[in-house]
Amino acid sequence: MNKQERIDYLKNEINKKLNQLQKFKEVRSISSSDKQLFDVEVRKVENMIDELEKLEKERGDINMEKKIEKRNEQYTVLDSYLRNGETRNLQTTAYGGAVIPENVHNTIIKKMEETSPVFAKARKLPSVSGTLKIAKEHGVATNAGFVEEGEELVMDVLSLDDVKLTQKRVGAAIQLSNQLQNDAAIDIVDYSVNLLSRRLAKVIEKSILTGEKDTEFRGIIGSAIPTVTFTGVASDVEMENLQELYLAIHPDFLTGAGFVIQRNFFNAIAKKTDANGHFYLQNGIVNGKLHYTLFGLPVDITDALPDNTPVIFGNIEEAYSVMIKKGMGVTHVTADTKNALRGSRLIVLDAYMDGAVTNEQAVSKLILA
């Protein structure tokens, strides 16, 4: 079977499977064994779609129709769950919740990144079972060099520390009235995903920057990173003090670096000018988007940093790592007394993550003493 014949065969098989799954969904009551069969068939379709996309990409004719159809299928299933508590087509948990389909999970992560630039820049690590250990070099090797023929190279004894990432539960909840649920003009899935992901993003951003409790991430400002200390208030800080932050990180990590500045501190320095009357803070284009810049580097504004540590500078992607468990859980509560009396329903989104600084040389902080 040549490549074109394989593509035609996969298209026919995918259409057959999708028709079978649609008929399967129309059955109102199914057994647990039937549900397992449904899940197996869904995975077969996904594998065939992946193979089809790969073949079409090799042929230079990428057809996204099937991928979109699969995504819409998953959104329809989730929408049914959010509106009616219908779980027969979702992978459910032991506690009555449901696991969000992968495409919806990725959409939530994307929306969280749009809300929080800090979370967007942090390095994302794949999910693992148990504890994830990240090795980091302790110190810098200095004994590399040229030697004469026959001479031995000087060896460095590699000293490694490790950072352990476990899993911390983080979540958000929303209560929706039945009137809102019954309004067919409202996209319940999109509304819920947007609101809950924005709330999650803000909580996670704060934990990345300032987390210190055992139930949180290990925050940047509490880590052993280079520090610039200024004695005085925010309005007295000079640009030279902020340039010290620039010089505090390792030069290898300047590409991709930027400032994360507390909103009040940003307001305090926004009107500072140089000797020629030019504002230090400028508007510039960073990665195709309009952005504040300082010394030509992007500035992100946050409400999460405290007054005594109002500025973080560095390459967040190189400095900070976040482990995300793949499956996000969504629980739909309608049958309890409180929601029944109020005419409402509760939607809870939660996830299991952990984060920590994994390279102290890539980030620095300003402390107001």
C-alpha positions in Angstrom: 0.0 0.0 0.0 1.6 3.3 -1.1 1.3 6.6 0.8 -1.8 7.8 -1.2 -3.6 4.5 -0.7 -2.8 4.6 3.0 -4.2 8.2 3.3 -7.5 7.2 1.5 -7.8 4.1 3.7 -7.3 6.2 6.9 -9.9 8.7 5.8 -12.5 6.0 5.2 -11.8 4.3 8.5 -11.9 7.6 10.4 -15.4 8.4 8.9 -16.6 4.9 9.8 -15.4 5.2 13.3 -16.9 8.7 13.8 -20.2 7.4 12.6 -20.1 4.5 15.0 -19.1 6.8 17.9 -22.0 9.2 17.1 -24.5 6.3 17.2 -22.9 5.0 20.4 -23.3 8.5 22.0 -27.1 8.5 21.2 -27.7 5.6 23.5 -29.0 7.0 26.8 -27.8 4.3 29.2 -24.5 2.4 28.8 -22.7 0.0 31.0 -19.2 0.4 32.3 -17.9 -2.1 29.8 -19.6 -0.2 27.0 -17.9 3.0 28.2 -14.5 1.3 28.2 -15.2 0.2 24.6 -16.1 3.8 23.7 -12.8 5.0 25.1 -10.9 2.4 23.2 -12.6 3.4 19.9 -11.9 7.1 20.6 -8.2 6.4 21.1 -8.2 4.4 17.8 -9.6 7.4 16.0 -7.1 9.8 17.6 -4.2 7.5 16.6 -5.5 7.3 13.0 -5.9 11.1 12.8 -2.3 11.6 14.1 -1.0 9.1 11.4 -3.1 10.9 8.7 -1.8 14.3 9.7 1.7 13.0 9.6 1.3 11.5 6.1 -0.4 14.6 4.8 2.3 16.8 6.2 5.0 14.7 4.5 3.0 15.0 1.2 2.7 18.8 1.8 -1.1 18.7 1.9 -2.1 19.2 5.5 -5.9 18.8 6.1 -7.0 20.1 9.5 -10.7 19.1 9.0 -10.5 15.9 11.0 -8.5 17.5 13.8 -11.1 20.2 14.1 -13.9 17.6 14.0 -12.2 15.7 16.9 -11.8 18.9 18.9 -15.5 19.9 18.4 -16.5 16.4 19.4 -14.7 16.8 22.7 -16.1 20.3 23.3 -19.6 18.9 22.7 -19.1 16.2 25.3 -17.8 18.7 27.8 -20.6 21.2 27.1 -23.1 18.4 27.8 -21.4 17.8 31.1 -21.4 21.4 32.1 -25.1 22.0 31.2 -26.6 18.7 32.3 -24.1 16.9 34.4 -23.9 14.2 31.7 -20.8 12.1 32.2 -21.3 9.0 30.1 -18.9 10.2 27.3 -16.3 11.6 29.7 -13.5 9.8 31.6 -14.7 10.2 35.1 -12.9 10.2 38.4 -13.7 8.1 41.5 -15.2 11.2 43.2 -17.8 12.1 40.5 -15.7 14.5 38.6 -14.6 14.3 35.0 -11.3 14.6 33.2 -11.2 17.4 30.7 -10.4 16.2 27.1 -6.8 16.9 26.1 -7.7 19.7 23.5 -9.8 21.5 26.2 -7.0 21.0 28.7 -4.5 22.6 26.3 -6.9 25.5 25.7 -7.1 26.2 29.4 -3.2 26.2 29.6 -3.1 28.6 26.6 -5.6 31.0 28.2 -3.7 30.9 31.4 -0.6 31.9 29.6 -2.4 34.8 27.9 -3.5 36.0 31.3 -0.2 35.6 33.1 3.0 36.4 31.1 5.1 35.0 34.0 3.3 31.6 33.8 3.7 31.7 30.0 7.5 32.2 30.2 8.1 29.5 32.8 9.4 26.3 31.4 6.7 23.6 31.3 7.7 20.0 32.2 5.8 16.9 31.2 3.7 15.0 33.8 5.4 12.1 35.6 4.3 9.7 38.2 5.5 10.5 41.7 8.3 13.1 42.3 10.2 14.7 39.4 13.8 15.5 40.2 15.6 18.1 38.1 19.4 18.1 38.2 21.2 21.4 38.3 24.9 22.1 38.2 26.3 23.5 41.4 28.9 26.0 40.3 30.5 26.5 36.9 33.1 24.3 35.3 36.3 26.3 34.6 39.0 23.7 33.7 38.3 23.4 30.0 41.2 24.5 27.7 43.9 23.6 25.2 46.6 21.1 26.0 49.8 19.8 24.2 49.6 16.6 22.3 49.9 13.7 24.7 48.9 15.7 27.8 45.8 15.0 29.7 42.8 17.3 29.9 42.1 18.7 33.4 39.0 17.1 34.8 36.3 18.9 36.7 34.4 17.0 39.3 30.8 17.6 38.4 28.7 18.6 41.4 25.0 18.4 40.9 22.1 19.4 43.1 18.5 18.4 42.5 15.2 20.2 42.7 12.2 18.0 43.6 8.8 18.8 42.1 5.9 16.9 43.6 2.3 17.9 43.0 0.3 20.7 44.7 -3.4 21.1 44.2 -4.6 24.4 42.7 -8.1 25.2 41.6 -11.0 27.7 41.1 -14.7 27.4 41.3 -17.7 29.2 39.7 -21.4 29.1 40.6 -23.7 29.6 37.6 -27.5 30.2 37.8 -29.8 27.8 36.0 -31.1 30.8 34.0 -27.6 31.3 32.6 -27.3 27.6 31.9 -30.6 27.5 30.0 -29.7 30.5 27.8 -28.8 28.8 24.6 -27.1 31.9 23.3 -24.3 31.6 25.9 -21.3 29.5 25.1 -21.1 27.8 28.5 -17.8 26.0 27.8 -16.0 29.1 26.6 -17.4 31.2 29.4 -16.4 28.7 32.1 -12.9 28.0 30.6 -12.1 31.7 30.3 -13.2 32.7 33.8 -11.7 29.7 35.6 -8.4 29.8 33.7 -8.0 33.6 34.4 -8.5 32.9 38.1 -6.0 30.0 38.1 -3.5 32.0 36.2 -3.4 34.8 38.8 -3.1 32.4 41.7 -0.3 30.5 39.9 1.5 33.7 39.0 1.5 34.8 42.6 2.8 31.5 43.7 5.6 31.5 41.1 6.8 34.9 42.3 6.1 34.8 46.1 5.1 31.2 47.1 6.5 30.1 50.4 3.9 27.7 52.0 4.2 24.0 51.7 1.0 23.9 49.7 2.4 26.4 47.1 5.1 26.6 44.6 8.5 27.7 45.8 8.6 31.4 44.8 11.3 33.2 43.0 11.8 36.0 45.6 12.3 33.4 48.4 15.1 31.5 46.5 18.8 32.1 46.7 19.1 34.3 43.7 21.3 37.4 43.2 20.0 40.4 45.1 20.3 44.2 44.6 19.4 46.1 47.8 18.3 49.7 47.8 17.8 51.7 51.1 14.9 54.0 50.5 11.4 54.2 49.0 10.3 53.3 45.5 10.2 56.8 44.2 13.9 57.3 45.1 15.1 54.3 43.1 17.4 55.4 40.2 17.9 53.7 36.9 21.4 52.7 37.9 19.8 50.4 40.6 17.8 48.7 38.0 20.8 48.3 35.7 22.5 46.5 38.6 19.8 43.8 38.2 20.7 43.6 34.6 24.4 43.0 35.6 23.5 40.5 38.4 22.5 37.6 36.2 24.8 35.5 34.1 25.4 37.0 30.6 24.4 33.7 28.9 20.8 34.3 30.0 20.3 37.9 28.9 18.7 36.8 25.6 15.1 36.3 26.4 15.4 38.2 29.7 12.9 40.9 30.9 11.5 42.8 33.9 8.6 41.8 36.1 7.5 44.9 38.0 5.0 45.5 40.7 2.2 47.9 39.6 2.9 50.6 42.3 6.6 50.5 41.6 5.9 50.8 37.9 3.8 53.9 38.6 6.7 55.4 40.6 9.3 55.1 37.9 7.0 55.6 34.8 7.7 59.3 34.7 11.5 59.2 35.2 13.5 60.7 32.4 17.1 60.9 31.3 19.2 64.1 30.9 17.6 64.7 27.5 14.1 64.5 28.9 13.4 61.0 27.3 11.4 58.6 29.4 13.2 55.5 30.4 10.1 53.4 30.0 9.2 53.2 26.4 6.6 51.5 24.2 8.1 48.9 21.9 7.3 45.8 19.8 8.3 42.6 21.5 7.5 39.3 19.6 5.2 41.2 17.3 3.2 42.8 20.2 3.1 46.3 21.7 4.9 46.1 25.0 6.5 48.4 27.7 10.3 48.2 27.5 13.1 49.3 29.9 16.6 49.4 28.5 15.2 47.8 25.4 13.9 44.8 27.4 10.2 43.8 27.9 8.4 44.8 31.1 5.5 42.8 32.5 3.4 44.4 35.3 2.0 42.3 38.1 0.0 42.8 41.3 1.6 39.7 42.9 5.0 41.2 44.0 5.2 42.8 47.6 6.3 46.4 48.3 9.6 45.3 49.6 10.6 43.2 46.5 9.0 45.1 43.7 11.2 44.0 40.7 12.3 40.7 39.3 14.7 40.7 36.4 15.9 37.7 34.4 15.1 34.9 32.0 12.1 33.2 33.5 12.2 30.3 31.1 15.7 29.4 32.1 15.2 30.2 35.8 11.9 28.6 36.7 10.3 25.2 35.9 6.6 24.2 36.3 5.5 20.6 36.3 1.9 20.1 35.1 -0.1 16.9 35.5 -1.8 16.2 32.2 -5.3 15.7 33.3 -7.3 18.7 34.7 -10.3 17.7 36.7 -13.7 19.4 36.4 -16.5 18.6 38.9 -20.1 19.6 38.3 -22.2 19.8 41.5 -26.0 20.1 41.1 -27.7 17.7 43.5 -26.7 19.2 46.8 -29.3 21.1 48.9 -27.7 24.5 48.7 -27.5 24.6 44.9 -31.0 23.1 44.6 -32.5 25.8 46.8 -30.6 28.6 44.9 -31.4 27.3 41.5 -27.7 27.1 40.6 -24.9 24.7 39.9 -21.2 24.7 40.9 -18.3 24.1 38.5 -14.9 23.4 40.0 -11.7 23.2 38.0 -8.6 21.9 39.7 -5.1 20.7 38.7 -2.0 19.3 40.2 1.2 21.2 39.6 4.5 22.2 41.2 7.1 24.8 40.5 10.5 26.0 41.7 13.6 27.9 40.6 15.9 25.5 38.8 18.6 28.0 37.8 19.5 30.8 40.2 22.0 32.4 37.8 19.2 33.4 35.4 17.2 35.7 37.6 17.7 38.5 40.2 15.6 40.7 42.5 15.5 44.2 43.9 14.9 44.6 47.6 13.9 47.9 49.2 15.4 47.9 52.6 
